Amino acid sequence: MVPFPMFWRPMAVADLPSVFTLACAIHVDFFEAFEVMADKLAAYPAGGLTLARSEGGIGGYVLSHPYARDRVPKLNQMLGGLPAEADIYYIHDVAIDAAARGQGHADAAVEILTEHARSAGFTEMRLLSVNNSTAFWSRKGFAAIQETSVDVSSYGEDAVYMGKLL
Ligand SMILES: CC(C)(COP(=O)(O)OP(=O)(O)OC[C@H]1O[C@@H](n2cnc3c(N)ncnc32)[C@H](O)[C@@H]1OP(=O)(O)O)[C@@H](O)C(=O)NCCC(=O)NCCS
């Protein structure tokens, strides 16, 4: 059977319950409350993407927003708006339902985010890689930032702070 197609579209506030359910299933070690996810989307609505299934439901999501160089939002804490010195574009999370992986959806999301960040005037994207995703991000041109004062402790010892010039 040919799977129903999926496509990225802007995340709507109405998507948040489905996004939260998927996040809980994928990020078992990195729980974030519904309110925290809603706060991130509210802080920067253009940074939210939903991988919509044409038959209904979602197959993945993205949360991203401008942020300050060498700072990382603590896990499961409200952003409470964007910092005044937001000088990089920060990818908080790209997550694809296990059944929808390996089909290029994460690749496509990173392309969309890259175009968005460039057109918004940013010259660098940054993220914290978790869940053994460092190899994925390296393929997308991100490299570990060695000398940084950033505090990654709330994401565990394996988290890697990475960046890419646009
Ligand atoms: C990492 C993740 C987003 C990749 O999603 P995906 O839709 O399977 O990725 P894609 O199909 O777009 O893969 C694009 C390329 O990256 C490769 N790739 C995917 N996941 C990879 C990984 N973990 N390590 C190395 N390469 C990876 C694919 O093989 C593919 O390569 P190809 O173009 O040569 O075929 C997905 O595994 C996921 O949701 N993981 C759990 C959430 C997570 O940890 N997100 C990252 C948080 S920082």
The ligand as a Gaussian input file, in Angstrom:
#p B3LYP/6-31G(d) Opt

LIG

0 1
 C       16.839000      12.679000      13.784000
 C       15.483000      12.600000      13.046000
 C       14.796000      13.936000      13.163000
 C       15.752000      12.250000      11.576000
 O       14.500000      12.196000      10.911000
 P       14.283000      11.476000       9.488000
 O       13.003000      11.978000       8.907000
 O       14.450000      10.019000       9.638000
 O       15.504000      12.030000       8.652000
 P       15.580000      12.071000       7.069000
 O       14.801000      10.928000       6.481000
 O       15.253000      13.436000       6.592000
 O       17.135000      11.760000       6.878000
 C       17.953000      12.603000       6.136000
 C       19.327000      11.944000       6.046000
 O       19.906000      11.843000       7.353000
 C       20.202000      10.488000       7.670000
 N       19.889000      10.294000       9.086000
 C       18.676000      10.309000       9.665000
 N       18.804000      10.133000      10.997000
 C       20.126000      10.008000      11.236000
 C       20.895000       9.802000      12.404000
 N       20.344000       9.706000      13.624000
 N       22.237000       9.728000      12.279000
 C       22.829000       9.834000      11.052000
 N       22.149000      10.034000       9.913000
 C       20.822000      10.115000      10.004000
 C       19.313000       9.674000       6.753000
 O       19.890000       8.400000       6.522000
 C       19.258000      10.527000       5.516000
 O       20.442000      10.324000       4.742000
 P       20.364000      10.184000       3.130000
 O       19.891000      11.537000       2.642000
 O       21.738000       9.865000       2.731000
 O       19.366000       9.107000       2.862000
 C       14.602000      11.477000      13.637000
 O       15.366000      10.292000      13.764000
 C       13.966000      11.795000      14.983000
 O       12.881000      12.361000      15.043000
 N       14.636000      11.417000      16.087000
 C       14.074000      11.625000      17.435000
 C       14.009000      13.103000      17.800000
 C       15.369000      13.710000      17.833000
 O       16.277000      13.203000      18.483000
 N       15.509000      14.847000      17.139000
 C       16.741000      15.590000      17.128000
 C       16.789000      16.427000      18.368000
 S       18.255000      17.449000      18.408000

